[in-house]
Amino acid sequence: MRHKTQVFVAPDGDHFRVRLTHSLEVAQIGRTMARALGLNEDLTEALCLAHDIGHPPFGHAGEDVLEAAMAEAGGFDHNAQTIRTLTRLECPYPLFDGLNLSWETLEGLAKHNGPVGIPPWALAQADAEFALDLERWPSLEAQLAAVADDIAYDNHDIDDGLRAGLFTLEEVLAVPLVAARWQAVQATFPGVAEARLVPELIRDLIGSMVNDVLAETRRRVAEAGVGDVADLRAAGRALVGFSEEMAAEERALKRFLYAHMYDAAPVKIVRTRAQQMLAGLFAAYRNYPALLPENWRPSATDAVSTLRAIGDFIAGMTDRYAIKRYEELIGPADLPEGF
């Protein structure tokens, strides 16, 4: 995860977030909220740390490539790949597959974004073995991990976007939530240079979102009359989340980030080239499965088994390794520099 895309592909800058640093920030936020709510901190932290393990190289752009390339074999989903990795692919023990994680951990990772009505094939396989109760809402810890994910990337992407020069402080202050917190920070630290106040702005934004989630979650739990896990499962809705007001503010921030960062021209150019490389790499392995390392070759020779074996291998690659393998098998990567 240290060398897997968060937003920027194989980023040149040492200070841009990657999947590992993102997951650490999610865990910090998640554990803090779990402590405040009296929930299981260890479970929350485990869910936050592991939630992105199934991501392939090049982030969601890479996921789109694998989804298309594996269509005949049921497609690709990074959440399902997380469960597949933890129950089938990682095998450090001599007598059984997987990492021997608790049911609550697997269940939370499978559906931290909510119930799963029609599970992808990898998740359906795991559910057949572990019965993850996919159609009902997960634990409060899992719901908390999902919200912590949003809080983390909303705010660290402001930081990364400013650092990368994709937008200016003046531009992001057009978002009402950011403008309100910036005014509060300036009032608290009058006369301090803007560059010194940006980290405080990010902290203040995170604190505002966290406090909103804590208050709203307490309200929803009390309103639903939840006293135990059975009540939680019977609630039939998310009990962890933003208030209506904060949810609207957060959506406005996301719209800004999509327009100015995720879909910014320099980022899209690199993303498009990364997708072309990953598609070419997948095609090379599909045409010549013998190119796969011996321990990654499927035991069966049917098309579905082959596609899934290739998907497993590529999904485990870092950005750098995928680029290296492309250059070894196909040709120069020709990735634009910077993002």
Beta strands, then each sheet from edge to edge (+ up, - down):
end
